[in-house]
Amino acid sequence: MKLNILKLSSKIIISFLIGFALAIILLKFFDLFQKKDYPAISTVSFSYNTAVSKASPAVVNIFSEQLINERKYRQTENIDSIFGKKRNQIKTSLGSGVVFSSDGYILTNQHVIGDKNLNIIVELSDGRILDAKIIGIDKGTDLAVLRVDLGNKAFPSIEIEDSDTVKIGDVVLAIGNPYGLGQSVSMGIISATGREYDNPYSNYLQTDASINKGNSGGALIDTNGRLVGINTIIRSTSGGSEGVGLAIPSSVALNVISDLIQYGEVKRGWLGFSINQVDLLENSQLVVSEVVQDSPASNSGMTKDDLILSINGQQASYENLFKTFARSKPGDLVFIDVLRNRETLKLKLISGDQN
């Protein structure tokens, strides 16, 4: 009996000692863990320096001299009439541009360089100043391609992202030369996509990143430092940024670039029909309001009041229609399903030459 009690007592003591040892080990482990230099959540900061460092060398400042006609007015003392005399003046403008090719091709806005250009100077991010040559302009999208020459040296160029993948709420950064201050960066989000404004090719990305005078032609990049748009327009009552900036999507720019380099102008397709704006705004429907005689639309059998159901196999939307319209080239096939008198019809349009 005494032997059993001793054995039981021994087991209890051994178990106690083992448990005590484990407790000490665990306490020391937690003590070491707590002493490690882990930053508090409140001290963690987010930076977009990597994205900016990647993209900013490809963003340049552009200075241009444009010839403009101005009417000089004088008023006589006795006659309440105004007589005008035209004279030429030189206007200096500033803006930004983006190097998209290592051999010196630069994308910018057409309004940055103007219609009658006397001189265009490009300042690289490293301070070098070069004369630029106009390769081509497209007033429809307000884009222009320039080129500068560095001999055998390569230019830092930007990586281009497909803007069709951009979503509302994505963080973006605007890089440019606001008010001639030099390269600056502002941050915001994509506020909207597919914005229309002032021309039939408008399909802008809207952002609240600060865009001011001088930012035109600069880069709108994602957090990976890739180009998603060319900053172009601000909607403002004061002339400064009020949180509504518009950028040309990179997908549109890419479509324009190749034509400008190859032809000096953009070769666009022509479909020959228009959409009822009232139905579009009130019902989000694409109802044909007019079909031009002898146009690709007319030749396909499209008629007024047709309701467009799909475009190239995708659900009909104004954004999809715009992309098809803006990106089509002469000779391209466009497949459209329409609803007419409760019957679905399949139409095949062969895009014509708009130029």
PyMOL commands that set and color helices and strands:
alter all, ss='L'
color gray80, all
select helices_A, chain A and resi 2-35+41-43+49-58+110-113+163-165+178-180+250-263+277-283+296-300+318-327
alter helices_A, ss='H'
color red, helices_A
select strands_A, chain A and resi 59-75+82-99+105-109+117-123+129-131+133-138+143-147+171-176+184-195+204-207+219-221+227-234+245-249+269-270+273-275+288-291+307-311+314-315+333-340+343-350+352-353
alter strands_A, ss='S'
color yellow, strands_A
deselect
rebuild
show_as cartoon
